[in-house]
Amino acid sequence: SKRCETMSSYFGHLDSSIDDDLEERLHNWIEKSRAPEDTSADSLEELHKKIKWVRSSISHHTARLGGPWLPPTLPFLLTFDPRTRIFAISFANLLCIDIDEKDGCDKTTAAEVVERYAKSHGLTFRLLETDRGMHAYCTSRTFDPRESETWEMMRNLKCDLYYIAFSTFRGFSYRLSPKFFDSDETRELQVQKKKQDFDHEFVQREWSQKIVGPESGEDPALVSMVNLTLELTRYIKSIPNLWLQVSWNLCWDWLLRDICNFAKNEYMKLLEQPGPSTLALHLWMKSSNTMNLQYMNDLMDWQPCKNPQHLRAKTADGKTIVIYHHEATARHPEGGWYFVHAEKHRGPFESQRAAKNAVAETFRGQMPKNVEMALLNDPGECPHWTVWMVRHVDLEGANLLRLLWCLMGCFLVLLMVSLVVTSRPEQGESVCVDSLVPGGSTSKMN
């Protein structure tokens, strides 16, 4: 019952974070922003396509979640993406502007763009340089990633379009660990980055002019969260054999648990220390959208199929479910609306709405595997000895493999010796000796 109660509380929290009219508001914003003399119309159209692609193709259940401390227990979400091998942290309203050098804006120019915008709009930003660009965290007020005001601001600040698209559906997420692959192409080919290049990345650090805008206008709660992300980055970088652990899937869950424990402890220290930041944190946590982080697929997020009458969505297991209409025929006289899933097929229903209600009744209480693992796994479990060695023995990957092979060879030698010793006859035992007696008869010798 405790497990059901815990899961119900999380489902109730996620129900409040669902935004049914997001696609319509996005479309209206793009139409209003478009003007005949607007030279950025192409980027608006590109952004629209990217957001539609993200919404239709990305599942919340491909990443491992840091648990058991998920929102609303904590005001942030820690994740590990097995596809990209990246650890990240997400906030619902702590705005981050991600400016990439690959888009033609170097770090100095990016800092100048943010500074001009901060002065003209009365905002304060903290600047952190990354390996390939700049992160600008707004520490004077919060923003909703699903509002047109936020989209407009991020676009004006030269923010990466893919980052705007992902933020719309996943909140403001920031990378905490070095990139394991150099590009999407090398990731598809599974060509890993060299260990020395991986270790050389600093991920993010304070820019020379770390604060732009009036420092007096900063919210201590938002400043403390920015500092927490920096501490998490330093902690992850200090983990021994990080490259080897990230490359081995047996270590992923243990790595994520360690990072989550560290983040929770640092966050609790912030809440316990006296000062204005503690009061600010409590006020920020009570804000209506601070805990509004969606990390489950929205079962009611229906998207049109190639046939516009048919709709599709993703259930909690990440598999697609389709609602379709079937006309009555002589062979199949039962016409009407149906839904089909990898494991279920139901119908007919009188209307599309009735089919949607049936889907909700059938799948609404389903717990995704990654959420269930995060909520119910025991962090105190002892890892396998090979995982322990990879995580704690400070060796290069090749040397560690040689050590494992040596240990395995020693084990096989000991096993063979023990078999030989146990197969030798004890003193006084009778042994049958064949073909020692003429004629091939057998005699017993003591």
VEXDREN-2710 file (C-alpha; in Angstrom, 1 decimal):
% VEXDREN-2710
k/r/px/py/pz
1/SER/0.0/0.0/0.0
2/LYS/2.9/2.3/0.7
3/ARG/4.2/1.7/-2.8
4/CYS/0.8/2.5/-4.3
5/GLU/0.5/5.6/-2.2
6/THR/3.9/6.8/-3.4
7/MET/3.2/6.2/-7.0
8/SER/-0.3/7.9/-6.7
9/SER/1.3/11.0/-5.4
10/TYR/3.7/11.1/-8.3
11/PHE/0.9/10.6/-10.8
12/GLY/-1.1/13.4/-9.2
13/HIS/1.9/15.7/-9.5
14/LEU/2.5/14.9/-13.1
15/ASP/-1.2/15.4/-14.0
16/SER/-0.9/19.0/-12.9
17/SER/2.1/19.5/-15.2
18/ILE/0.3/18.5/-18.4
19/ASP/-0.2/21.3/-21.0
20/ASP/-2.9/20.3/-23.5
21/ASP/-2.8/23.5/-25.6
22/LEU/1.0/23.8/-26.0
23/GLU/1.0/23.1/-29.7
24/GLU/-1.7/25.6/-30.5
25/ARG/0.0/28.4/-28.4
26/LEU/3.3/27.6/-30.1
27/HIS/1.7/27.9/-33.6
28/ASN/0.0/31.2/-32.6
29/TRP/3.3/32.6/-31.3
30/ILE/5.1/31.8/-34.6
31/GLU/2.4/33.4/-36.7
32/LYS/2.4/36.6/-34.5
33/SER/6.2/36.7/-34.6
34/ARG/6.3/36.4/-38.4
35/ALA/6.4/39.6/-40.4
36/PRO/7.0/40.4/-44.1
37/GLU/10.3/42.2/-43.3
38/ASP/11.3/39.7/-40.6
39/THR/14.6/38.1/-41.7
40/SER/14.4/35.5/-39.0
41/ALA/11.2/33.9/-40.4
42/ASP/13.3/30.9/-41.5
43/SER/14.6/30.3/-38.0
44/LEU/11.0/30.5/-36.7
45/GLU/9.9/27.9/-39.1
46/GLU/12.9/25.7/-38.3
47/LEU/12.1/26.1/-34.6
48/HIS/8.5/25.1/-35.2
49/LYS/9.7/21.9/-37.0
50/LYS/12.2/21.1/-34.3
51/ILE/9.6/21.4/-31.5
52/LYS/7.1/19.3/-33.4
53/TRP/9.8/16.6/-34.0
54/VAL/10.8/16.6/-30.3
55/ARG/7.2/16.3/-29.2
56/SER/6.3/13.4/-31.6
57/SER/9.5/11.4/-31.3
58/ILE/11.1/11.9/-27.9
59/SER/10.1/9.7/-25.0
60/HIS/10.5/10.6/-21.3
61/HIS/11.4/7.0/-20.6
62/THR/14.6/6.5/-22.5
63/ALA/16.7/8.1/-19.7
64/ARG/17.6/6.7/-16.3
65/LEU/16.2/8.9/-13.5
66/GLY/18.0/9.8/-10.2
67/GLY/15.9/8.4/-7.4
68/PRO/14.3/7.9/-5.1
69/TRP/14.3/11.7/-4.8
70/LEU/12.2/12.8/-7.8
71/PRO/10.0/16.0/-8.0
72/PRO/8.1/17.0/-6.0
73/THR/10.5/15.7/-3.3
74/LEU/13.3/17.8/-4.8
75/PRO/12.9/20.9/-7.1
76/PHE/15.2/19.4/-9.8
77/LEU/15.6/16.2/-11.7
78/LEU/18.8/14.3/-12.3
79/THR/19.1/12.0/-15.4
80/PHE/21.5/9.9/-17.3
81/ASP/20.9/9.3/-21.0
82/PRO/22.3/5.9/-22.1
83/ARG/22.2/6.9/-25.7
84/THR/24.5/10.0/-25.3
85/ARG/26.1/8.8/-22.0
86/ILE/25.5/12.3/-20.4
87/PHE/24.4/13.2/-16.9
88/ALA/22.1/16.2/-16.7
89/ILE/20.0/18.3/-14.3
90/SER/16.6/19.8/-15.1
91/PHE/14.7/22.7/-13.5
92/ALA/11.2/23.8/-14.3
93/ASN/11.8/27.5/-14.1
94/LEU/15.5/28.3/-13.8
95/LEU/16.1/29.8/-17.2
96/CYS/19.3/28.9/-19.0
97/ILE/20.4/30.3/-22.4
98/ASP/22.6/27.9/-24.3
99/ILE/24.7/29.7/-26.9
100/ASP/26.9/27.4/-29.1
101/GLU/30.0/28.5/-31.0
102/LYS/29.0/26.2/-33.9
103/ASP/26.2/28.7/-34.6
104/GLY/28.7/31.4/-35.3
105/CYS/28.7/33.2/-31.9
106/ASP/32.0/33.0/-30.0
107/LYS/32.1/33.2/-26.2
108/THR/33.1/36.9/-26.0
109/THR/30.3/37.9/-28.4
110/ALA/27.8/35.7/-26.5
111/ALA/28.7/37.5/-23.2
112/GLU/28.2/40.9/-24.9
113/VAL/24.8/39.9/-26.3
114/VAL/23.6/38.7/-22.9
115/GLU/25.0/41.8/-21.2
116/ARG/23.2/44.2/-23.6
117/TYR/19.9/42.3/-23.1
118/ALA/20.3/42.2/-19.3
119/LYS/20.8/46.0/-19.2
120/SER/17.9/46.8/-21.6
121/HIS/15.4/44.5/-19.7
122/GLY/16.5/44.9/-16.1
123/LEU/17.6/41.3/-15.7
124/THR/20.6/39.6/-14.0
125/PHE/22.5/36.7/-15.5
126/ARG/25.3/34.5/-14.3
127/LEU/27.7/33.5/-17.1
128/LEU/29.3/30.0/-17.2
129/GLU/31.5/29.1/-20.2
130/THR/31.3/25.6/-21.6
131/ASP/33.6/23.6/-23.8
132/ARG/31.8/24.8/-26.9
133/GLY/29.9/28.0/-25.9
134/MET/28.2/29.8/-23.1
135/HIS/25.5/29.2/-20.5
136/ALA/23.7/32.2/-19.2
137/TYR/21.5/31.5/-16.1
138/CYS/18.9/34.2/-15.2
139/THR/19.1/34.7/-11.4
140/SER/16.7/37.6/-11.1
141/ARG/13.4/35.9/-11.9
142/THR/11.9/32.6/-13.0
143/PHE/10.5/31.7/-16.5
144/ASP/8.1/29.1/-17.8
145/PRO/9.7/27.2/-20.7
146/ARG/6.2/26.7/-22.3
147/GLU/5.4/30.4/-22.6
148/SER/5.9/32.6/-25.7
149/GLU/7.7/35.2/-23.7
150/THR/10.4/32.7/-22.9
151/TRP/10.7/31.4/-26.5
152/GLU/11.1/35.0/-27.8
153/MET/13.7/35.8/-25.2
154/MET/15.8/32.7/-25.9
155/ARG/15.6/33.3/-29.6
156/ASN/16.7/37.0/-29.2
157/LEU/19.7/35.8/-27.1
158/LYS/20.9/33.5/-29.9
159/CYS/20.0/30.4/-28.0
160/ASP/20.4/27.0/-29.8
161/LEU/17.1/26.1/-31.5
162/TYR/17.3/22.5/-30.4
163/TYR/17.7/23.6/-26.8
164/ILE/14.6/25.7/-27.0
165/ALA/12.7/22.8/-28.5
166/PHE/13.8/20.4/-25.8
167/SER/13.2/22.9/-23.0
168/THR/9.6/23.3/-24.1
169/PHE/8.9/19.7/-23.2
170/ARG/11.5/18.7/-20.6
171/GLY/12.2/22.0/-18.7
172/PHE/15.6/23.8/-18.6
173/SER/18.2/21.0/-18.7
174/TYR/22.0/21.4/-18.3
175/ARG/24.8/19.0/-19.0
176/LEU/26.8/18.0/-15.9
177/SER/29.4/15.6/-17.5
178/PRO/31.8/15.6/-20.4
179/LYS/30.5/14.5/-23.8
180/PHE/31.2/10.8/-24.5
181/PHE/30.9/11.3/-28.3
182/ASP/32.2/14.1/-30.4
183/SER/29.1/14.3/-32.6
184/ASP/25.8/12.7/-33.6
185/GLU/27.6/10.8/-36.4
186/THR/30.2/9.3/-34.1
187/ARG/27.5/8.4/-31.6
188/GLU/25.5/6.5/-34.3
189/LEU/28.7/4.6/-35.2
190/GLN/29.6/4.2/-31.4
191/VAL/33.0/5.8/-31.9
192/GLN/33.9/6.9/-28.3
193/LYS/35.9/10.0/-27.5
194/LYS/39.4/9.2/-26.4
195/LYS/39.9/9.1/-22.7
196/GLN/42.4/12.0/-22.6
197/ASP/40.0/14.2/-24.5
198/PHE/37.1/13.2/-22.3
199/ASP/39.1/14.0/-19.1
200/HIS/40.3/17.3/-20.6
201/GLU/36.7/18.7/-20.9
202/PHE/35.8/21.1/-18.1
203/VAL/32.0/21.0/-18.9
204/GLN/31.3/24.5/-17.4
205/ARG/33.1/27.1/-15.3
206/GLU/32.6/30.7/-14.3
207/TRP/33.3/33.3/-17.1
208/SER/35.7/36.1/-16.3
209/GLN/32.7/38.5/-15.9
210/LYS/30.5/36.0/-14.1
211/ILE/27.6/38.4/-13.3
212/VAL/25.9/40.8/-15.8
213/GLY/23.2/43.1/-14.7
214/PRO/22.4/44.5/-11.2
215/GLU/23.8/42.0/-8.6
216/SER/21.3/43.4/-6.1
217/GLY/18.4/42.1/-8.1
218/GLU/19.4/38.4/-7.8
219/ASP/17.2/35.9/-6.2
220/PRO/19.3/34.0/-3.6
221/ALA/17.4/30.8/-4.3
222/LEU/18.3/30.8/-8.0
223/VAL/21.9/31.7/-7.2
224/SER/22.2/28.8/-4.9
225/MET/20.8/26.4/-7.6
226/VAL/23.3/27.7/-10.1
227/ASN/26.1/27.1/-7.6
228/LEU/24.7/23.6/-7.0
229/THR/25.0/22.8/-10.7
230/LEU/28.7/23.9/-10.5
231/GLU/29.3/21.7/-7.5
232/LEU/27.7/18.8/-9.2
233/THR/29.9/19.3/-12.2
234/ARG/33.0/19.4/-10.1
235/TYR/31.9/16.3/-8.2
236/ILE/31.3/14.3/-11.4
237/LYS/34.6/15.3/-12.8
238/SER/36.3/14.1/-9.6
239/ILE/34.9/10.6/-9.9
240/PRO/37.7/8.1/-10.5
241/ASN/37.7/6.1/-13.7
242/LEU/34.7/8.2/-15.0
243/TRP/35.4/7.5/-18.7
244/LEU/35.6/3.7/-18.0
245/GLN/32.4/3.8/-15.8
246/VAL/30.4/5.7/-18.4
247/SER/31.5/3.2/-21.1
248/TRP/30.3/0.2/-19.0
249/ASN/26.5/-0.1/-18.5
250/LEU/26.9/-2.1/-15.3
251/CYS/28.1/1.1/-13.6
252/TRP/25.5/3.5/-14.8
253/ASP/22.9/3.1/-12.0
254/TRP/25.6/3.2/-9.3
255/LEU/27.1/6.4/-10.8
256/LEU/23.6/8.0/-10.9
257/ARG/22.9/7.0/-7.3
258/ASP/26.2/8.4/-6.1
259/ILE/25.5/11.7/-7.9
260/CYS/21.9/11.9/-6.6
261/ASN/23.1/11.3/-3.0
262/PHE/25.6/14.1/-3.3
263/ALA/23.0/16.4/-4.8
264/LYS/20.5/15.6/-2.1
265/ASN/23.0/16.2/0.7
266/GLU/24.2/19.5/-0.8
267/TYR/20.6/20.6/-1.2
268/MET/19.7/19.7/2.4
269/LYS/22.7/21.7/3.6
270/LEU/21.3/24.7/1.7
271/LEU/18.0/24.3/3.5
272/GLU/19.6/24.0/6.9
273/GLN/22.1/26.8/6.8
274/PRO/20.9/30.1/8.4
275/GLY/20.5/33.2/6.2
276/PRO/18.3/34.8/3.6
277/SER/19.0/32.1/1.0
278/THR/17.1/29.5/3.1
279/LEU/14.0/31.7/3.2
280/ALA/14.3/32.4/-0.5
281/LEU/14.5/28.7/-1.2
282/HIS/11.3/27.9/0.7
283/LEU/9.5/30.7/-1.1
284/TRP/10.8/29.5/-4.5
285/MET/9.8/25.9/-3.7
286/LYS/6.2/27.2/-3.0
287/SER/6.0/28.9/-6.4
288/SER/3.3/27.4/-8.6
289/ASN/5.7/26.1/-11.3
290/THR/8.9/25.2/-9.4
291/MET/7.9/21.5/-9.2
292/ASN/6.3/21.4/-12.6
293/LEU/8.8/19.0/-14.1
294/GLN/7.2/16.4/-16.4
295/TYR/9.2/13.1/-16.6
296/MET/6.5/10.7/-17.7
297/ASN/4.9/10.4/-21.2
298/ASP/1.6/12.3/-21.3
299/LEU/-1.0/9.6/-22.2
300/MET/-3.4/12.3/-23.4
301/ASP/-0.9/14.0/-25.8
302/TRP/-2.5/12.7/-29.0
303/GLN/-0.8/13.4/-32.3
304/PRO/-2.3/12.9/-35.8
305/CYS/-1.1/9.9/-37.9
306/LYS/-0.7/10.0/-41.7
307/ASN/-4.5/9.5/-41.8
308/PRO/-5.6/12.6/-39.9
309/GLN/-8.6/10.7/-38.4
310/HIS/-6.2/8.4/-36.6
311/LEU/-4.4/9.5/-33.4
312/ARG/-1.3/8.2/-31.7
313/ALA/0.3/8.7/-28.3
314/LYS/2.9/7.0/-26.1
315/THR/2.0/5.0/-23.0
316/ALA/4.1/4.8/-19.9
317/ASP/6.1/1.9/-21.3
318/GLY/7.2/4.2/-24.2
319/LYS/5.3/2.1/-26.8
320/THR/2.9/3.7/-29.3
321/ILE/-0.8/3.4/-29.0
322/VAL/-3.1/4.2/-31.9
323/ILE/-6.8/5.1/-32.0
324/TYR/-8.3/4.4/-35.5
325/HIS/-11.7/4.2/-37.1
326/HIS/-12.9/1.1/-38.9
327/GLU/-15.8/1.1/-41.3
328/ALA/-18.3/-1.8/-41.1
329/THR/-18.0/-4.4/-43.9
330/ALA/-19.6/-7.7/-44.7
331/ARG/-16.6/-9.5/-43.4
332/HIS/-16.2/-7.3/-40.3
333/PRO/-19.7/-5.9/-39.5
334/GLU/-18.6/-4.3/-36.2
335/GLY/-17.6/-0.8/-37.3
336/GLY/-16.5/2.0/-34.9
337/TRP/-13.5/3.3/-33.1
338/TYR/-10.7/1.0/-31.8
339/PHE/-7.4/1.4/-30.0
340/VAL/-4.4/-0.9/-30.6
341/HIS/-1.2/-1.3/-28.6
342/ALA/1.6/-3.8/-28.6
343/GLU/-0.2/-5.8/-25.9
344/LYS/-3.9/-4.8/-26.2
345/HIS/-6.6/-4.2/-28.8
346/ARG/-10.0/-2.9/-27.7
347/GLY/-13.2/-1.9/-29.5
348/PRO/-15.5/-1.0/-31.0
349/PHE/-16.4/2.3/-29.3
350/GLU/-19.1/4.7/-30.3
351/SER/-16.8/7.7/-30.7
352/GLN/-13.2/8.8/-30.7
353/ARG/-13.7/10.4/-27.2
354/ALA/-15.0/7.0/-25.9
355/ALA/-11.9/5.3/-27.2
356/LYS/-9.7/8.0/-25.5
357/ASN/-11.5/7.4/-22.2
358/ALA/-10.9/3.6/-22.6
359/VAL/-7.2/4.2/-23.2
360/ALA/-7.1/6.4/-20.0
361/GLU/-8.8/3.7/-17.9
362/THR/-6.6/1.0/-19.3
363/PHE/-3.1/2.6/-19.1
364/ARG/-3.4/5.5/-16.7
365/GLY/-2.0/3.7/-13.7
366/GLN/0.9/2.1/-15.5
367/MET/4.3/2.9/-14.0
368/PRO/7.2/3.4/-16.4
369/LYS/10.1/1.1/-15.8
370/ASN/12.7/3.9/-15.4
371/VAL/10.4/5.7/-12.8
372/GLU/9.7/2.5/-11.0
373/MET/13.5/1.7/-10.8
374/ALA/14.2/5.2/-9.5
375/LEU/11.5/5.1/-6.8
376/LEU/11.9/1.6/-5.6
377/ASN/15.5/0.6/-6.0
378/ASP/17.6/0.2/-2.8
379/PRO/20.7/2.5/-2.9
380/GLY/22.3/0.4/-0.2
381/GLU/22.7/-2.7/-2.4
382/CYS/26.3/-4.0/-2.8
383/PRO/27.5/-3.8/-6.4
384/HIS/29.1/-6.8/-8.2
385/TRP/32.9/-7.1/-7.4
386/THR/33.8/-6.3/-11.0
387/VAL/31.8/-3.1/-10.9
388/TRP/33.4/-2.2/-7.5
389/MET/36.9/-2.7/-9.1
390/VAL/36.0/-0.5/-12.1
391/ARG/34.7/2.2/-9.8
392/HIS/37.4/2.2/-7.1
393/VAL/40.7/0.8/-8.6
394/ASP/42.5/3.7/-10.2
395/LEU/43.7/2.0/-13.4
396/GLU/43.5/2.7/-17.1
397/GLY/41.0/0.7/-19.1
398/ALA/43.6/-1.5/-20.7
399/ASN/45.4/-2.2/-17.5
400/LEU/42.2/-3.0/-15.7
401/LEU/41.2/-5.5/-18.4
402/ARG/44.7/-7.1/-18.1
403/LEU/44.2/-7.4/-14.4
404/LEU/40.8/-9.0/-14.8
405/TRP/42.2/-11.5/-17.3
406/CYS/45.1/-12.4/-14.9
407/LEU/42.7/-12.9/-12.0
408/MET/40.5/-15.2/-14.3
409/GLY/43.7/-17.1/-15.3
410/CYS/44.7/-17.6/-11.7
411/PHE/41.2/-18.8/-10.9
412/LEU/41.3/-21.4/-13.7
413/VAL/44.8/-22.7/-12.6
414/LEU/43.6/-23.1/-9.0
415/LEU/40.5/-24.9/-10.2
416/MET/42.6/-27.3/-12.2
417/VAL/44.9/-28.0/-9.3
418/SER/42.0/-28.6/-7.0
419/LEU/40.5/-31.1/-9.5
420/VAL/43.8/-33.0/-9.8
421/VAL/44.2/-33.2/-6.0
422/THR/40.7/-34.4/-5.4
423/SER/41.0/-37.1/-8.1
424/ARG/44.2/-38.7/-6.6
425/PRO/43.5/-42.0/-4.7
426/GLU/43.9/-42.0/-0.9
427/GLN/46.4/-44.3/0.8
428/GLY/45.1/-47.9/1.2
429/GLU/42.5/-47.5/-1.5
430/SER/42.3/-50.4/-4.0
431/VAL/43.1/-49.6/-7.6
432/CYS/42.1/-51.6/-10.6
433/VAL/45.0/-52.2/-13.0
434/ASP/44.0/-53.5/-16.4
435/SER/46.1/-55.5/-18.8
436/LEU/48.9/-56.2/-16.2
437/VAL/47.9/-59.9/-16.0
438/PRO/48.5/-62.0/-19.1
439/GLY/45.3/-62.6/-21.1
440/GLY/43.9/-59.2/-20.3
441/SER/42.3/-60.2/-17.0
442/THR/42.0/-57.7/-14.2
443/SER/43.5/-58.0/-10.8
444/LYS/43.3/-55.8/-7.7
445/MET/46.4/-54.5/-6.2
446/ASN/46.7/-52.7/-2.9
END
